[in-house]
Amino acid sequence: MKLIVDNNILFSMMKPDSVASKMFAFLNSEFIAPSFILHEFNKYNNECLKKSGLSNKDFNKRKDEIFSRINFIEFNEYKEFIQEALEGLIDEDDAPYIALSLKIKAPVWSNDKDLKKQEKVTILST
């Protein structure tokens, strides 16, 4: 099963005792994310490190392990679906997840309440 991971799920995975982290370890899925998520992660890296409760070394090791299981897709691979994805969205920042979902026909793993309100693609939450 393919699953598109949003940024909040990715951040949650960094906390070893989180539900998202346990699900990520348990699921035998192909995890996919828009590549811009890497920029978002780097932007909030220090905050994520602090919330994870891990040492800097353990955090970086965990990040490498998680990132190695995610296939990051460049914008040009799903850009033709952006306009359709934007229609009816509350938060336009969610458009890449919807567009990527439309492109590869996979659900989005997200706990975002606004994202759950759209009806174009399936949203799975924890």
C-alpha positions in Angstrom: 0.0 0.0 0.0 1.2 3.5 -0.9 0.8 6.3 1.7 1.5 9.9 1.3 2.9 11.4 4.5 2.2 15.0 5.5 4.6 17.2 7.5 2.8 16.9 10.8 2.9 13.1 10.6 6.6 13.3 9.7 7.2 15.5 12.7 5.3 13.1 15.0 7.3 10.2 13.8 10.4 11.8 15.3 9.0 11.2 18.8 9.7 7.5 19.3 6.7 6.9 21.6 4.1 8.6 19.3 1.3 6.7 17.6 2.6 7.8 14.2 6.1 6.5 15.0 4.7 3.1 16.1 2.5 2.9 13.0 5.4 3.8 10.7 7.5 1.0 12.3 4.6 -1.5 12.0 3.3 -0.7 8.5 4.8 -2.3 5.5 3.9 0.5 3.1 5.5 2.6 0.5 5.8 6.0 2.1 5.8 9.0 -0.2 6.0 12.7 0.4 6.3 15.9 -1.6 10.0 17.0 -1.6 9.2 20.4 -0.2 8.5 18.6 3.1 12.3 18.4 3.5 12.5 22.2 3.6 9.7 22.3 6.1 11.4 19.8 8.3 14.7 21.7 8.2 12.8 24.9 9.0 11.4 23.4 12.2 14.3 21.0 13.0 15.2 22.6 16.3 11.6 22.6 17.5 11.2 19.0 16.4 14.4 18.0 18.2 13.3 19.6 21.4 9.8 17.9 21.3 11.3 14.5 20.4 13.1 14.2 23.7 16.1 12.7 21.9 19.7 13.7 22.0 21.0 15.5 18.9 22.9 12.3 17.8 19.8 10.1 18.3 17.6 12.6 16.6 19.8 12.7 13.5 20.0 8.9 13.4 16.2 8.6 13.7 15.7 11.2 11.0 18.1 9.3 8.7 16.2 6.1 9.3 12.8 7.6 8.7 13.9 9.6 5.6 15.4 6.4 4.1 11.9 4.8 4.1 10.2 7.8 2.4 10.3 8.4 -1.4 10.4 12.2 -1.8 8.7 13.4 -5.0 9.6 16.6 -6.8 6.9 19.2 -7.7 7.3 18.7 -11.4 6.1 15.1 -11.0 2.6 16.1 -9.8 2.2 19.8 -10.8 -0.4 19.0 -13.4 -2.8 18.2 -10.5 -2.2 21.3 -8.5 -5.1 23.3 -9.9 -7.6 20.5 -9.3 -6.1 20.0 -5.8 -6.6 23.7 -5.0 -10.3 23.6 -5.7 -12.3 23.6 -2.5 -9.3 23.5 -0.1 -9.3 25.6 3.1 -5.5 25.8 3.3 -3.7 26.0 0.0 -0.5 24.7 1.6 -2.3 21.3 1.5 -2.5 21.3 -2.3 0.8 19.4 -2.8 -0.5 16.5 -0.8 -3.8 16.4 -2.6 -2.1 16.8 -6.0 0.4 14.0 -5.3 -2.5 11.8 -4.1 -4.4 12.4 -7.3 -1.3 11.6 -9.3 -0.4 8.3 -7.7 -3.9 7.4 -6.5 -2.9 6.8 -2.9 -4.4 8.1 0.4 -2.8 10.9 2.5 -1.8 10.1 6.1 -2.7 13.3 8.0 -4.3 14.5 11.2 -5.1 17.9 9.7 -8.8 18.7 10.3 -9.1 21.1 7.4 -7.5 18.5 5.0 -10.1 15.9 6.2 -12.9 18.2 5.0 -11.9 17.9 1.3 -13.6 15.2 -0.7 -11.1 14.6 -3.6 -8.9 12.0 -2.0 -8.9 9.7 1.0 -7.3 11.0 4.2 -6.2 8.5 6.8 -5.5 9.6 10.4 -4.1 8.3 13.6 
